[in-house]
Amino acid sequence: MKVFKYNLKLRSNDLNIVRDFVARGDFSFHNLSKIIMTCLNWTGEKQITYFIESSKIEITDSRIEIPKTMGINFKSDRDSICENYLDRGSKFVMIYGDETPFVFDIQVVDVIYDYEKEAELLNSIGKEPIESCEGEREYMEIVNILNNPDDSKYDETIEWIGKDYLNNILSIESINENFENLDLILDEENEVEDMSDDSEYSFDIFSDLM
């Protein structure tokens, strides 16, 4: 079994949020999204967009003019198997949200064979951002309020995010337990859901975001 070891890092000048995890190479990007959301302890309800630079993508029809940034709307999960686009050293970007999103830089740091688990969180640095925030700016505003109990919005903010967040330390063990309940479908063994409409994620190549 071919497994990719990923390094995920929030693109931020103020926050050091990193996740190291592994996932099967024959999972789709839809499954990869589920794994990343689990690593962040998020629900994954917002739009997810990937931007990738990959030498594995080939256009065989010379009549088609391909711009530097090209979007792909996959007809199914089977069209988006990670190992068809990624290899050791591949770098890509994940955008989470719409108008003011969180931006994550992701790299395939290694390829492992005969790994025992389909997905596993290896390392976690930094508490996850609050998913319901509209990007890093609002999250930092919330953090500043939480660091100042005298702020007039402190009680309101605590009520909004929940008291558990203050003392919550992301547990690698609990995240890996959540993987056991994650609905990760191996696409070659199951019927493939049509994703041409209302897709939860999109995928672009050769983006300037790199």
C-alpha positions in Angstrom: 0.0 0.0 0.0 1.4 3.4 -1.1 1.0 6.1 1.6 1.8 9.8 1.4 3.3 11.6 4.4 1.9 15.2 4.3 3.0 18.4 6.1 0.1 20.9 6.4 0.8 24.5 7.6 -1.5 27.5 8.0 -0.2 30.4 5.9 0.1 33.0 8.6 2.5 35.5 10.0 0.9 35.3 13.5 -0.1 31.7 13.9 2.1 28.5 13.9 -0.4 25.8 13.1 1.1 22.6 11.6 -0.1 19.1 11.1 1.9 16.1 10.0 -0.2 13.2 8.8 -0.2 10.2 6.5 -2.9 9.0 4.1 -3.3 6.4 1.4 -2.2 7.5 -2.0 -5.2 5.9 -3.7 -7.7 8.1 -1.7 -9.4 10.8 -3.7 -9.0 14.5 -2.9 -12.5 14.3 -1.4 -11.2 11.8 1.1 -8.1 13.9 1.6 -10.4 16.8 2.6 -12.1 14.6 5.2 -8.7 13.6 6.6 -7.5 17.2 6.8 -10.7 18.4 8.4 -10.3 15.6 11.0 -6.7 16.6 11.7 -7.9 20.2 12.3 -10.9 19.0 14.3 -13.2 20.8 11.9 -16.6 19.8 10.3 -15.6 20.7 6.8 -18.8 22.6 6.0 -17.2 25.4 4.0 -15.9 25.4 0.4 -12.6 23.6 -0.1 -10.4 24.5 -3.1 -7.0 22.9 -4.0 -4.3 24.5 -6.1 -1.5 22.3 -7.2 1.5 22.4 -9.5 2.2 19.0 -10.9 4.3 17.5 -13.7 2.0 14.5 -13.8 -0.8 16.4 -15.5 -0.6 16.1 -19.2 -2.8 17.6 -22.0 -2.7 15.3 -25.0 -5.0 17.4 -27.3 -2.8 20.1 -28.9 -5.9 22.0 -30.0 -6.7 22.8 -26.4 -5.1 26.0 -25.1 -4.4 25.7 -21.3 -4.1 28.8 -19.2 -1.6 28.9 -16.4 -4.4 28.5 -13.9 -6.9 25.9 -14.9 -9.9 24.6 -13.0 -11.1 21.0 -13.1 -14.6 19.9 -12.1 -14.3 16.2 -11.5 -17.1 14.0 -12.6 -16.4 11.6 -9.8 -14.0 10.8 -7.0 -12.2 8.4 -9.3 -11.0 11.3 -11.4 -9.2 12.8 -8.5 -7.0 10.0 -7.0 -4.2 11.7 -5.1 -1.4 9.5 -6.4 -2.3 10.4 -10.0 -1.4 14.0 -9.3 1.1 13.9 -6.4 4.5 12.4 -5.6 7.3 13.0 -3.1 8.0 16.7 -3.0 4.7 17.8 -4.5 3.4 21.1 -3.0 -0.1 22.4 -3.2 -2.4 24.9 -1.5 -5.8 24.3 0.2 -8.2 27.2 0.5 -10.9 26.8 3.2 -13.8 29.3 2.9 -14.9 31.8 0.3 -14.4 35.6 0.7 -11.9 35.6 3.6 -10.6 32.0 3.7 -8.0 30.2 5.7 -5.0 29.3 3.4 -2.9 26.1 4.1 0.3 25.1 2.4 0.7 21.4 2.0 3.6 19.2 0.9 4.1 15.5 0.3 7.3 15.1 2.3 7.7 11.3 1.8 6.2 8.3 0.2 5.9 5.2 2.4 5.1 1.6 1.4 3.3 -1.1 3.4 2.1 1.4 6.1 -0.3 -0.3 8.5 -2.8 2.5 8.7 -4.9 4.2 6.0 -4.7 7.6 7.7 -2.9 8.8 10.9 -2.1 12.1 12.5 1.6 12.1 13.5 2.3 15.5 14.9 0.3 18.6 15.9 1.6 22.1 16.6 -0.8 24.9 17.6 -4.5 24.9 18.5 -6.7 24.8 15.5 -8.3 28.1 14.4 -12.0 28.5 15.1 -13.7 27.1 12.0 -16.7 29.4 12.1 -14.4 32.5 11.9 -14.2 34.2 8.5 -10.5 33.6 8.0 -7.4 34.5 10.0 -8.2 38.1 10.6 -11.4 37.4 12.5 -9.7 34.5 14.3 -6.9 36.8 15.5 -9.6 39.3 16.7 -11.2 36.5 18.7 -7.8 35.4 20.1 -7.1 39.0 21.2 -10.4 39.1 23.0 -9.8 35.8 24.7 -6.4 37.1 26.0 -8.1 40.1 27.6 -10.9 39.1 30.0 -11.6 42.8 30.6 -12.7 43.2 27.0 -16.4 44.2 26.7 -16.9 41.3 24.2 -15.2 38.7 26.3 -18.3 37.0 27.8 -20.1 37.2 24.5 -17.2 35.5 22.8 -16.9 32.8 25.4 -20.5 32.0 25.0 -20.2 31.9 21.2 -17.1 29.6 21.0 -17.9 27.5 24.1 -15.9 27.3 27.3 -14.2 24.0 26.3 -12.2 25.8 23.6 -10.1 27.7 26.2 -8.6 24.6 27.7 -8.8 22.4 24.6 -5.5 20.9 23.6 -5.8 18.9 20.4 -5.2 15.3 21.3 -3.4 13.2 18.6 -4.9 10.1 20.2 -8.5 11.4 20.0 -8.0 12.6 16.4 -6.7 9.2 15.4 -9.7 7.5 17.1 -11.9 9.8 15.0 -10.2 8.3 11.8 -11.7 5.0 12.7 -15.2 6.4 12.3 -14.4 8.4 9.2 -16.2 7.3 6.0 -13.2 6.9 3.7 -14.2 5.0 0.6 -11.6 3.3 -1.7 -12.9 4.5 -5.1 -11.8 1.5 -7.1 -13.9 -0.8 -4.8 -17.1 1.2 -4.6 -19.7 3.0 -6.7 -18.4 6.5 -7.5 -20.7 9.4 -6.6 -21.3 11.9 -9.4 -19.6 15.1 -8.3 -20.3 17.3 -11.3 -23.0 19.3 -9.4 -22.8 20.8 -5.9 -19.3 19.6 -5.3 -17.9 20.3 -1.9 -14.5 21.1 -3.3 -12.7 22.1 -6.5 -9.3 21.6 -7.8 -7.1 24.0 -9.9 -3.7 23.5 -11.4 -0.6 25.7 -11.9 -2.0 28.5 -9.6 -0.2 31.7 -8.9 -0.9 31.1 -5.2 2.1 28.7 -5.2 
